[in-house]
Amino acid sequence: MRVGFIGLGEAGHIYAEATAAAGHDVTGFDPAAPTTPDGVRRLETAAEVVAASELVVVLTGASLSGRIATAEAPHLSDGAIWADFTTASPEVMREVGTVVEAAGGRFADVAVLGPVPSKGAATETMVSGSAASDVASFLRSLGADVETVDGPAGEATSRKLLRSVMMKSLATTVVEALEAGRAAGCEEWVHAQIAAQLSGDADAKIERYVAGSRKHAVRRAHEMDSVVEHLATLGVEAEMSAASGRVLRRLAGDDAA
């Protein structure tokens, strides 16, 4: 298959090189990337890449997603696929899908769920849109575990962002807790407490977190005030702890209404 990449930065380089190694005819465009992946023909313009490709993979910054589609989708061959791997919002993904399909192409939004530098082209993904099944097959051929999400363009990205509510908040809470433990001279103990909470019966813990947060919202909000005060004396920023207190106060207000 003729596959073109717009964006040859870190992730684009990895995906393009893996695609070439899998035997596809690969072209690429990036005005800034210092190196060209092995097996990739680097062209002078994005329009040339799009016109030459059966599958176009966009791996640029999210802010460029809509602009690139508007400028370059008209160069698509009829029935060609445009796969947006950026972190653009679901709303932007839907707009890009409309632009691509108006140009005679098919669209898939691809939500990358893990660290591409460590997992490579085998990184887990979710895919939605009119070309989801084709893009999923392509990614599986590169070794990826792919979930195809029923629904229009933007649905996969929406699921990724909903997942990030937990994943990114959990990660930054762990960082804040370890920083506090380090400042208090008991980082190893805090680490062990976190590890214990992350193990065991996950479903039971989710149920307990939800029910307990509502039932004990007032008391826990006051406790988080004490946490914020204590972290201040340790010289540790308490952004996540303060945010937890605000959520608990909202839950207390919801239940009182």
N, C-alpha and C positions, 0 to 999 in steps of 0.2 A: 504494500500500500504506500502511496505517496503521502507523507506526513510532514507538515510544516509547523515550525515553532516560532512564535512571536514572543521573544524574551528568552535570553540565554544566560541569565544570572545563575545563582547557585542551583535552585530547583530546576529551572529550564535546562541547564547544562546536564543535570543528572538524567532527567527524563529523555532528552534528545539523544544522549549517548546510548542509553538503554534501548531506545527505539531503533537506532541504527544497528546496534549489536543483534537485535532480533530479526534483522534482515529487511527492514523497511527502507524505502528511498526517502531520506530525510533532508529537508532544507531548513534554514533558520535565519532569523533576522533579529539583531539587537544592535542599536547604535553605540552602546557603551560597554558591553561585556568584553573583557580583555582577551578571552580565549575562545576558541571554537571547539565544540565537542568532537571527539573522534568519530569519523564516519558521517559528519554533517557538512553539507555544502552551504556556506553562508552567502546569502544573497544581499543585494544592495538596498532593497526596499521591502517593506512589509507586503506591499501590493504584489510583488513578484512571488513571495512565499505563498500568499493566499491563492493566487491564480494557478500555482503549480500543484496544489495539494487537494487530496481527497478528504483529508482530516487536518484541520487547523487547530493547534493547541496554543492557547494564550496563557502565558505564565509571566505576567508583568505585575507591577503594583496595582492594587485594587482601584486606585483613583484613575487609572488609564483605561479601565475595562470598557466603559461605554464609549469613550472617545475613539478607541481603536476600532471597535465594532462599527461605529458610524462611518469612519473613514475607509475601512478596508473590506467590510462585508460585501459591498457591491462587486468586488473582484472574485467572489466565490463562483465556482462552477455549479451548475444546477445539481442539487442533491448532495453537494459536499457538506461535511460536518464541521461545525465550529464548537470546540470544547473550551469553556472558560474555567481554568483552574485557579483563578485569583480568589482573593478573600472579599470580593465585592458583596454588597448586601443582597438579600433576596429580591428587593425591589429593582436594583440595578440588573440583576441576572434576568429578571422578567423583561426588562426593557431591551437588554441585549438580545434575548431570544426573539423578541418581536422584530428587531432590526435584521437579524440573520435570516429569519424565515421570510421576511418581506423581500430579501435579496435572492430567494430561491434555495437557501440552504436549510440545514437542520441543526438543532442546537442541543447542547447538553451542558448543564452546570455541574461541575465536579468539586465536591468538598473533600479536601485532603485532611485526614484525621490524625496524622502522626508526623513525626519529624523526618522530612525527606532526606536530610543529610546523613542520618543514621540508617534509615530503612531503604533508601533509594526508591526506584520505581515500584517496588513491592509495598510501599506504604498504603495502609488501608484508606479506602475512599468510599464516598457515597455519590451516586449519580442520579440526576433526574432530567426531564426534558424530552423532547421528541426524538432525540438521537441517543437516549440513555442506554438502550440495549447494545447498540453498536460500540459505544465508547466503553461500556463495561467489558465487552468481549476483548477490546483492544488492551485495556488495562490488565485484565486477567492473563493475557498472553505475556505480559511483562512480569507476572508473578504476584500481582496485587490481589488482596482480598477485597472484593467490591460488593457493596450493597446497592441494588437498584431500587430507587424510591419511586413509587407510583405518584403521579401528579405532574404538574407543569414545571417549567424552568423556575428555579428559585427554591423549590422544595428541599433539595439536598442541602443547599446552603442554609436554609432556615433550620434544618435539623442540626447541622453542625453548630450554629450559633446557640441553639437551645442547649446543646451538650456543653458548650463553652461556659454557660452560666455556672455549671458545676465544676468543670475541669479547671478553668482558669481561676475561679474564686477559691477552690480547694488548694491549688498550688500556691497562691499568694498568701492564703491563711497559714499554710505550713511554713512558708518563708518567714512570716511575721512571728509565729510561735517559736521557731528556732532562733531567730534574732533575739527574742526576749529571753529565751532560755540561756543563750550565750552570755547576754548581759548580766543575768542573775547568777551565772556560774554553774548552771545545771542543764546544759544543752543535751547531754546524753540522756538524762532522765526525761526531758521533754520529747526527745526523739523516740524513746521507747513508748511513751504515752500515745504519740501519734500513730506509731506502728500498730499498737494494740487496737486503736479505733478503726484502722483501715483493714483489719483482718476479721474473720468470722462471718457470721450470717448477714450478708449485705441487705437482703430483703427485710429482715427483722429490724436492722438498724435504720433503714429508711423510714419504716413505719414509726419507730420510736422517735426519730428526729422530728418528723412532721407533727405527730400527736403531742410530744413533749414540748415542742417550741410554742404551740398554741396554748396548751394547758398552763404552762409555767412562764408565759411571756413576760408578765410584769416583774416577777422575781429575777428572771434571767436578764432582763434589760438593766435592772439595778446592778446585777453582778458585772455586766459588761462595762458599766460606768466605773466600777472599781478596777476592772482590768485596764481601762484606758488611763486611769489615774496612776496605776502602778507602773505601766509601761513608760509613762512620762517621767517618773522618778528614775527609771532605768536608762533614760535617754533613747528609747525606742519609739519610732513612729507607730501609731496604733490605728492606721486607716481601716484595716479589715475588722478590727475589734469594734471601732466606732460605728462602722456600717452595720455590724451585727446588732448592736444596740438599737439602731434606728429601725431595723426590720422587726425586731422583737416588740418595739413600741407600736409599730403599725399593726402587728398581729394582735396585740392587746386591745387596740382600738377597734379593730375589725370584730373581735369576739364580743366586745362590750356593746357594739351598735345593735 
